[in-house]
Amino acid sequence: MPSYTEAELPLLTPGMTTSAAETRRLFAETRATAPLAKGLFGPVAIHHRDVVDLLRDRRLRGPGMDFARMSGIPDGSRAWARQEQILLFMEGDDHHRLRRLVSKAFTPRAVESLRPFTRATIARLVDAVVDEGHCDAVPMLCDPFPIPVICALVGVDADRWEDMSRWASDILLSLRLDAGQFLDRIESAQAELDDFITELIERRRAAPGDDLLSNLVSVEEEGDRLSPSELLSVVAMMLVAGTDTTRNQLSTVIHTFAEHPEQWALLRERPELTANAVEEAIRWHPATEALPRFAVEDIEIGGHLVPAGSVVILMSMSANHDTTALPGADTFDITRTAPDGWHLLTFGGGIHYCLGANLARLELQEAVAELATRFSTLTLDGAATLHPPGSPIGGYSSLPIRWV
C-alpha cells in the first residue's frame, strides 16, 4: 500500500480560499479527483464515508495535549492544566468517566427548559435593531446572543455576562495554532474565570439552585463525583464552548439565508420547517470545518498508508457536501430529507461527539424562528468578512445585513 507522503495528492491549507463559496468549490474539485488530500501537518480526509468511519476508529485519538504542545502552550501553565481536563482533549477511561458524570447533569430536559428564555433573548436583540432596517449582524445579533443562554443554564447572573464574553474570547485563543503568542491573555482570562467559578461553586454548595452548576456539584455515580479541579475545567469548557461556537454558527446561518432569499421566503411560509432549516444551514456552512485527530497505529485512508504518529485532519465541511453520500448536497434546500445512513458531521461523531449539540440546535432554532418572523426579507448589505485563517472557530467577524 503506497504511503500518502509519497503520493501526488492535492494540497489543502488554511487561507487557500477567501469565501465559503470558494471553499465549497475547492472541496468539490478535490473530492472529484482524489481519495485524500495533504495538509500542513498530515493527511486530510475529505470524503463523507472516510470521515464517518475515522471518527469511530480507535486507531485515531483526539488532539490530546499534543495540540497544546504544538501551539506553544507550556506544560505546567494554567492553560495547560485546564486543557488536560477538557473532554475534547481526553481519552480512554478518564474521558469516559468525566463525560458520564457531566452527562448526568447536562440533560435534554435542562436544555429544553431554556427554550422560552432563549427566544426572549433573541427577541430583545432584534427589538434593538428592527426599526433601522439594517445592521452588522455579528456585534448586534450573533455575539450577544448565546452569552445569556449559557449563563442561564450554568447559573451565572446577568451582571457578569460581559465578563463571560471577554473571558470566552480570550480563552478560546488557546485553540489557535499560534496560541503561545497569546499566552498572557489566555492565562489572565483563565485566572479570572477560575476565581469567579470557584466562588460560584462555593455559593452553590451552600445554597444549591435549579441550574447546571448546582447539578454538577451534586452529581455522583457509584461513589464517584467531580473533583474541584474537574468542576473548574468542566464549567469553563461549557461557558467558552457554549459561547463562541454558537455565535459564530449563527453568523454562518444568517449569511447562508441572506444568500438564498428563496429559501428564506419558503421558511417564512412554512415555519414548521425551522428545525430542518437549521440542520441544513449548519450542514451548508459549519462553524467548525475540521476535526483534528492523531493516528496511534498505522491506518489506511483512501487507499493510502497513514503511519502512526500522523496528524489526521477530518474535513467535516467537505464531508457535509459529499454528493456521493447526500444526493444534491451541493445545493441548499431546507426541505431536504436525508437518506438512511447519512450523518451530519457539524458536531463531530464517535466518543467526542459534541456534548452541547442539543443546546446549539435549540439556540439556532429559536434565533432563526424569531428572525424569520420579524424580517420579511433578508439580504447582504455589503461584504461579509470571515475570521482569518488559523482561527479556532470559523464564521464571520463582520456581516452587514438588510431587511424589510
BANUSE-835295 format. One line per field, with one value per residue (C-alpha): residue number from 1; x, y, z. Coordinates in pm, whole numbers, m for minus. Each point is the difference from the previous one (the first is absolute). Layout:
N
k	NUM  ...
u	X  ...
v	Y  ...
w	Z  ...
END
This chain:
404
k	1  2  3  4  5  6  7  8  9  10  11  12  13  14  15  16  17  18  19  20  21  22  23  24  25  26  27  28  29  30  31  32  33  34  35  36  37  38  39  40  41  42  43  44  45  46  47  48  49  50  51  52  53  54  55  56  57  58  59  60  61  62  63  64  65  66  67  68  69  70  71  72  73  74  75  76  77  78  79  80  81  82  83  84  85  86  87  88  89  90  91  92  93  94  95  96  97  98  99  100  101  102  103  104  105  106  107  108  109  110  111  112  113  114  115  116  117  118  119  120  121  122  123  124  125  126  127  128  129  130  131  132  133  134  135  136  137  138  139  140  141  142  143  144  145  146  147  148  149  150  151  152  153  154  155  156  157  158  159  160  161  162  163  164  165  166  167  168  169  170  171  172  173  174  175  176  177  178  179  180  181  182  183  184  185  186  187  188  189  190  191  192  193  194  195  196  197  198  199  200  201  202  203  204  205  206  207  208  209  210  211  212  213  214  215  216  217  218  219  220  221  222  223  224  225  226  227  228  229  230  231  232  233  234  235  236  237  238  239  240  241  242  243  244  245  246  247  248  249  250  251  252  253  254  255  256  257  258  259  260  261  262  263  264  265  266  267  268  269  270  271  272  273  274  275  276  277  278  279  280  281  282  283  284  285  286  287  288  289  290  291  292  293  294  295  296  297  298  299  300  301  302  303  304  305  306  307  308  309  310  311  312  313  314  315  316  317  318  319  320  321  322  323  324  325  326  327  328  329  330  331  332  333  334  335  336  337  338  339  340  341  342  343  344  345  346  347  348  349  350  351  352  353  354  355  356  357  358  359  360  361  362  363  364  365  366  367  368  369  370  371  372  373  374  375  376  377  378  379  380  381  382  383  384  385  386  387  388  389  390  391  392  393  394  395  396  397  398  399  400  401  402  403  404
u	0  153  61  m190  329  126  m323  m84  m296  m161  95  m258  125  m160  m20  m31  m346  m154  m369  m217  m116  359  70  m296  118  354  m125  m223  289  225  m257  m52  368  155  m75  194  179  308  m2  256  51  m117  m276  m344  m306  m252  m259  m308  49  358  m77  m289  209  304  m200  m83  340  192  326  m52  m25  m94  254  96  276  206  m203  69  371  9  m178  248  m189  263  m37  m80  m186  m356  m118  171  m163  m347  41  107  m350  m202  m193  122  360  m61  m3  m67  m139  54  m204  m276  m28  m13  m243  m229  m10  m52  m276  m196  m30  m11  m333  m234  m264  231  75  m361  m109  205  m208  m226  294  200  m281  m42  375  14  m326  158  298  m229  m208  310  66  m320  m110  339  m46  368  289  323  m142  317  16  m374  m151  254  256  m238  m248  149  155  m328  m116  308  23  m364  68  310  m135  200  m174  m61  247  287  m109  249  282  m99  9  348  134  m141  158  342  0  m102  332  150  m140  191  302  203  m155  339  4  m311  102  m19  m358  m101  154  m148  m351  26  115  m291  m247  143  m39  m355  m103  165  m206  m313  56  28  m325  m175  134  m150  m326  m71  m221  m181  295  270  274  m207  m63  369  92  m242  25  139  6  117  186  175  m40  177  307  36  252  m231  m291  208  102  m347  m179  267  m29  m377  6  266  m121  m364  76  236  m121  m363  62  220  m240  m286  204  43  m371  m104  250  m128  m361  97  155  m311  m300  m233  70  m61  m336  m85  89  m229  m282  64  133  m37  319  207  176  73  118  252  133  48  163  254  73  52  247  112  186  240  124  255  76  363  98  325  75  110  54  62  m329  m128  m193  m117  230  310  204  m1  273  m43  73  m154  m230  m320  m247  m360  m150  m361  m105  115  m175  m324  2  88  m264  84  m134  m272  m161  m26  241  133  m332  m156  m347  m188  m257  270  m62  328  39  57  360  60  193  17  359  m25  4  261  m64  116  104  75  m343  m85  m162  m172  m156  m357  53  153  m291  m254  172  24  m359  m133  222  m101  m367  7  191  m234  m299  139  187  m210  314  364  289  367  71  366  297  8  336  100  228  363  162  118  m298  m119  m363  m119  m269  m15  158  m226  m332  m194  m363  m316  m366  m352
v	0  336  256  324  184  m135  46  294  133  346  247  151  271  290  319  m166  154  329  m94  m292  m41  m31  m254  m214  10  m97  m291  m120  9  m185  m272  m52  m56  m155  m247  212  332  130  276  198  m279  m319  m166  158  m227  164  m268  m57  m375  44  274  m201  m316  179  176  m346  m157  m64  15  376  208  356  284  m58  215  m36  281  225  m81  68  333  125  m44  m92  m306  112  316  64  m30  m340  m123  102  m164  m326  m27  108  m289  80  m66  m306  m367  m341  m62  359  133  m258  71  379  m6  m239  225  320  m159  m79  373  130  m162  58  114  268  123  m2  204  290  33  288  191  m55  135  303  67  11  198  274  20  28  267  217  3  m88  359  86  m248  m94  m85  m191  m330  m108  264  68  m350  m283  97  96  m284  m316  164  46  m351  m193  217  m77  m370  m2  248  319  328  264  247  m229  m59  250  m157  m343  122  147  m308  m231  195  5  m361  m122  134  m312  m203  198  m152  297  3  55  355  77  m178  309  73  m364  m38  326  m87  m354  125  244  m267  m254  244  80  m365  m102  261  m104  m368  82  196  m292  m245  216  75  m222  140  m131  34  m209  98  m113  m330  m41  64  m266  m258  m331  m355  m304  220  198  373  291  132  378  20  m194  226  302  m150  m127  327  201  m234  39  377  43  m266  95  360  17  m292  114  366  m96  m265  250  232  m272  m86  362  36  m318  116  347  m169  m215  236  m259  m234  283  69  m371  m11  294  m176  m329  67  m370  m42  192  m301  m148  339  25  m350  94  334  m152  m268  261  210  m150  231  m284  m111  m265  m241  m81  m355  m190  m348  m234  m285  m29  49  m2  299  20  m282  166  m94  256  m86  7  343  189  294  m82  277  m114  265  m2  290  m189  m316  194  90  m343  m70  m373  m21  266  49  369  95  279  185  169  m144  36  m263  m264  m352  m172  m362  m289  m17  374  162  376  63  357  m122  m268  m363  m299  36  371  91  351  m15  334  m91  8  342  139  m131  152  340  6  m115  277  261  m100  m17  350  152  m161  137  353  37  m55  22  m56  108  86  372  m2  m232  m256  m66  m350  m59  m22  m337  m171  111  m288  48  105  257  372  294  240  m72  302  m93  183  m92  127
w	0  m100  274  m29  43  m333  m193  m223  190  m5  273  233  237  189  m204  m342  m41  109  17  104  m360  m122  274  m107  m363  100  209  m285  m247  244  72  m372  m70  310  281  247  30  175  259  199  253  m168  m203  m40  m26  m234  m82  217  31  119  253  149  27  141  271  135  m59  324  m195  6  315  72  m9  364  139  m317  m152  300  m24  m375  47  259  328  263  220  354  m99  112  m361  m23  321  m117  m340  163  149  m304  m153  m351  107  218  m96  147  347  116  m293  48  372  m33  m292  190  306  m197  m210  316  67  m357  m88  m298  250  140  m351  m117  302  m142  m318  117  146  m318  m217  225  m19  m380  m8  215  m235  m303  175  26  m376  m182  m71  m153  m285  1  232  31  122  181  278  11  m22  m2  263  281  m59  159  308  193  m100  114  311  82  m45  221  254  m64  85  m265  149  m104  m362  m142  199  m129  m359  46  179  m264  m286  166  118  m344  m127  161  m292  m262  m171  129  348  166  m135  206  319  224  m111  33  346  128  m121  134  341  23  m112  245  289  m104  m44  330  185  m188  86  370  m15  m169  257  274  m183  m303  m274  m305  m236  m165  244  298  m178  m81  364  120  m278  115  m134  193  248  m275  m42  m163  179  57  m286  m231  90  m94  m333  m91  78  m181  m300  m14  36  m269  m245  52  m89  m294  m208  12  m79  m295  m122  11  m221  m263  18  m56  m285  m164  3  m120  m304  m57  11  m152  292  247  m162  17  369  70  m185  181  353  78  m203  256  157  m341  m127  284  m74  m364  81  239  m257  m269  198  332  235  79  m341  102  282  90  96  63  m135  280  m249  m373  m180  m358  m130  m359  m105  149  304  279  251  377  146  m293  56  m189  m84  m44  m227  119  m224  m307  122  55  m371  m140  m265  m2  356  m23  m342  m81  278  m221  31  304  57  329  m109  m36  129  73  m111  238  107  m30  286  52  108  126  361  m61  86  198  362  m45  m140  119  344  m66  m336  136  156  m320  m205  239  m7  m378  m45  222  m163  m353  96  150  m291  m253  189  14  m334  m311  m214  90  m222  27  33  m95  12  281  168  107  297  m115  m72  316  208  222  m103  m345  m65  m66  179  m192  m171  m129  m67  m106  39  m40
END
